[in-house]
Amino acid sequence: MLKDKDIREPLYEWLEEHYGIIRIVEEKTIGRARADVMMIMDDCICGLEIKSDADTYTRLQGQVKEYNRYFDRNYVVIGTRHVRGVSEHIPAWWGIITVETESGMPDLYLLREALPNPRDVLEKKLSLLWRPELNHLLAINHLPAYKERSKRFVQMKLTEKVPRDLLHLQISGELFERDYTLIEQEISEYRARSRRSG
């Protein structure tokens, strides 16, 4: 029986083969749930929930609700035990990736491609960004810096002033290009400047 830990590395390799250059973030907190995998492309953010043969659907309803708020497209990655019943637990626009055992190794197959998520909340997607990344979005959209304003205020201004489709692409771009070593330094510098000005 394949378990979550058996699926992850083969899944990441399969995703790279099918979607090209991607970035993977594991165990990302989203609202009241945690996304097993956040797959970032330059124009799209996908959530992937893994349900191995050892898992149940107990928490899936709540997880689906949060995934739908944060991501452009969503997939459930399932073991063979779930193939017949999974469609009853997920929306029609969710994709399905199956994992079977072939010669003792995980073998992945795209059962259903994900469609654009009609229930995403732009403010939730913006909350995935750190303050320096929000500042960059303000700059490239020729908006004021709002240096004394809260992160929530900046998110609100971006949703008000930037066309929705463009902002979606820009958020994906920021996450795709994120340099974790540099961004942590930028956040520290931003906080230090804020304390001095405060």
C-alpha positions in Angstrom: 0.0 0.0 0.0 1.4 3.4 -1.1 1.5 6.1 1.6 1.9 9.8 1.4 5.7 9.7 1.8 6.0 7.1 -1.1 4.1 9.4 -3.5 5.7 12.8 -3.1 9.0 12.4 -4.9 7.5 10.5 -7.9 4.8 13.2 -8.0 7.2 16.0 -8.2 9.1 14.3 -11.0 5.8 13.7 -12.8 4.7 17.3 -12.4 8.0 18.6 -13.9 7.7 16.2 -16.8 4.1 17.4 -17.5 4.2 21.1 -16.7 7.8 22.1 -17.3 9.6 24.5 -15.0 7.8 24.7 -11.7 8.4 25.5 -8.1 7.1 23.3 -5.3 6.1 24.4 -1.8 5.2 21.6 0.6 2.8 21.8 3.6 1.7 25.4 2.9 -0.8 26.8 5.5 -3.9 28.2 3.7 -6.6 29.5 6.0 -7.7 26.7 8.3 -6.1 24.0 6.3 -2.7 23.0 5.0 -2.0 22.3 1.4 0.1 19.2 0.8 1.7 20.8 -2.3 1.5 24.2 -3.8 2.8 24.1 -7.4 3.8 27.4 -8.8 4.1 28.2 -12.5 4.8 31.6 -14.0 1.1 32.1 -14.8 -0.7 29.8 -12.4 -0.8 28.5 -8.8 -2.1 25.0 -8.3 -3.0 23.2 -5.1 -2.5 19.4 -4.8 -4.1 17.4 -2.0 -2.7 13.9 -1.6 -5.0 11.1 -0.6 -3.0 7.8 -0.5 -4.6 4.4 0.0 -3.9 4.8 3.7 -5.9 8.1 3.9 -9.6 8.8 4.3 -11.9 11.7 3.2 -12.5 12.8 6.8 -11.0 16.3 6.4 -11.4 16.7 2.6 -14.5 18.9 2.6 -12.8 21.6 4.7 -9.6 21.2 2.7 -11.5 21.7 -0.6 -13.1 24.9 0.7 -9.7 26.4 1.5 -8.0 25.2 -1.7 -10.8 26.8 -3.6 -10.1 30.2 -2.0 -6.3 30.3 -2.6 -5.5 28.5 -5.9 -6.1 29.0 -9.6 -6.5 25.2 -10.2 -6.6 22.2 -7.9 -5.9 18.5 -8.0 -6.4 15.6 -5.8 -3.7 12.9 -6.0 -5.2 9.6 -5.1 -4.3 5.9 -4.6 -6.2 3.3 -6.5 -8.5 2.7 -3.5 -10.1 6.1 -4.0 -10.6 6.1 -7.8 -14.3 5.1 -7.8 -15.4 7.4 -5.0 -13.2 10.5 -5.2 -15.4 12.5 -7.7 -18.2 12.5 -5.0 -15.9 14.5 -2.7 -14.4 17.1 -5.0 -15.9 19.8 -7.3 -16.2 19.1 -11.0 -13.4 21.5 -11.9 -10.8 19.7 -9.8 -8.3 17.6 -11.6 -7.5 14.0 -10.6 -4.1 12.3 -10.7 -4.0 8.6 -9.8 -1.1 6.7 -8.3 -0.7 3.0 -8.9 2.0 0.5 -8.1 3.9 -0.7 -11.2 6.7 -3.2 -10.5 6.8 -2.0 -7.0 7.2 1.7 -8.0 4.6 4.5 -8.0 3.1 5.1 -11.5 1.2 8.3 -12.0 -1.6 9.0 -14.5 -3.7 12.1 -15.2 -7.3 11.0 -15.0 -8.8 14.4 -15.2 -7.3 17.8 -16.0 -8.1 20.6 -13.6 -10.2 23.5 -14.9 -9.9 27.1 -13.8 -11.2 27.5 -10.3 -14.4 29.6 -10.3 -14.3 30.3 -6.5 -10.9 31.7 -5.9 -10.6 34.8 -3.7 -8.0 37.3 -5.0 -7.3 38.7 -1.6 -6.5 35.2 -0.3 -4.1 34.7 -3.2 -2.5 38.0 -2.4 -2.0 37.0 1.2 0.6 34.4 -0.1 2.9 37.3 -0.9 5.4 38.9 1.6 5.5 42.6 2.0 8.5 43.3 -0.3 6.7 41.4 -3.0 3.6 43.5 -2.5 5.8 46.6 -2.7 7.1 45.4 -6.0 3.6 44.9 -7.3 2.7 48.5 -6.3 5.8 49.8 -8.1 5.3 47.9 -11.4 1.6 49.1 -11.4 2.7 52.7 -10.8 0.9 52.9 -7.5 2.0 54.8 -4.3 4.3 52.9 -2.0 1.9 53.2 1.0 4.9 52.7 3.3 3.0 53.6 6.5 0.1 51.4 5.6 -0.7 47.8 6.7 -0.2 44.7 4.5 -4.0 44.3 4.4 -4.4 47.9 3.1 -1.9 47.3 0.4 -3.7 44.1 -0.7 -7.0 46.1 -0.8 -5.4 48.8 -3.0 -4.0 46.3 -5.4 -7.3 44.6 -5.9 -9.0 48.0 -6.4 -6.5 49.4 -8.9 -5.1 46.5 -10.9 -7.2 44.5 -13.4 -8.0 41.1 -11.9 -6.5 39.0 -14.7 -3.3 41.0 -14.7 -3.0 40.8 -10.9 -3.4 37.0 -11.0 -0.5 36.8 -13.4 1.6 39.2 -11.3 1.1 37.2 -8.1 2.1 34.0 -9.8 5.1 35.7 -11.2 6.2 37.0 -7.8 5.9 33.5 -6.2 7.7 31.9 -9.2 10.6 34.3 -8.9 10.8 34.3 -5.1 14.4 34.0 -3.8 14.0 32.8 -0.2 17.6 33.9 0.8 17.1 37.4 -0.5 13.4 37.8 0.5 14.2 37.1 4.2 16.8 39.8 4.2 14.4 42.2 2.5 11.8 41.5 5.1 14.2 42.1 8.0 15.3 45.4 6.4 11.7 46.5 5.9 10.8 45.7 9.5 13.9 47.6 10.7 12.9 50.7 8.6 9.4 50.5 9.9 10.6 50.4 13.5 12.8 53.4 12.9 10.1 55.4 11.2 7.6 54.4 13.9 
